[in-house]
Amino acid sequence: MYKNVHFKWCKGCKKFLHLHAFAQKLGAVAKSKPGAKKGPPKQPTKCDICRGRGRDAYRAKREQALTQAALHGPSTTVKSQEPDEEVE
C-alpha cells in the first residue's frame, strides 16, 4: 500500500492536489515564526497555480483602475463650498 501520500483540497481548482502543488506557500509557513503574528501561521487554501492566477487578475484589475483614473480624473467629485444664497 501507499504510505505518506498526502493530498490537500484547493479552493481555486476545486479538486484534491498533491502537497507539492502548495509548495510555495507551505515553504513560507514553515519558515515563519509561530509567535510573529496572532496565532499560528495559516495553511494555504489555494495551490501555487491558483495563487499566481489570482495575483495576475488583481494586477490587471488594479492597472485598469489606474489607467481609467488617469484618463477620466478622480471618480469622486468634490462639491464647491460656496455659501447658499438666501432668498428674501
Beta strands, then each sheet from edge to edge (+ up, - down):
strand 1: 7-10
strand 2: 15-18
sheet 1: 1+ 2-
end
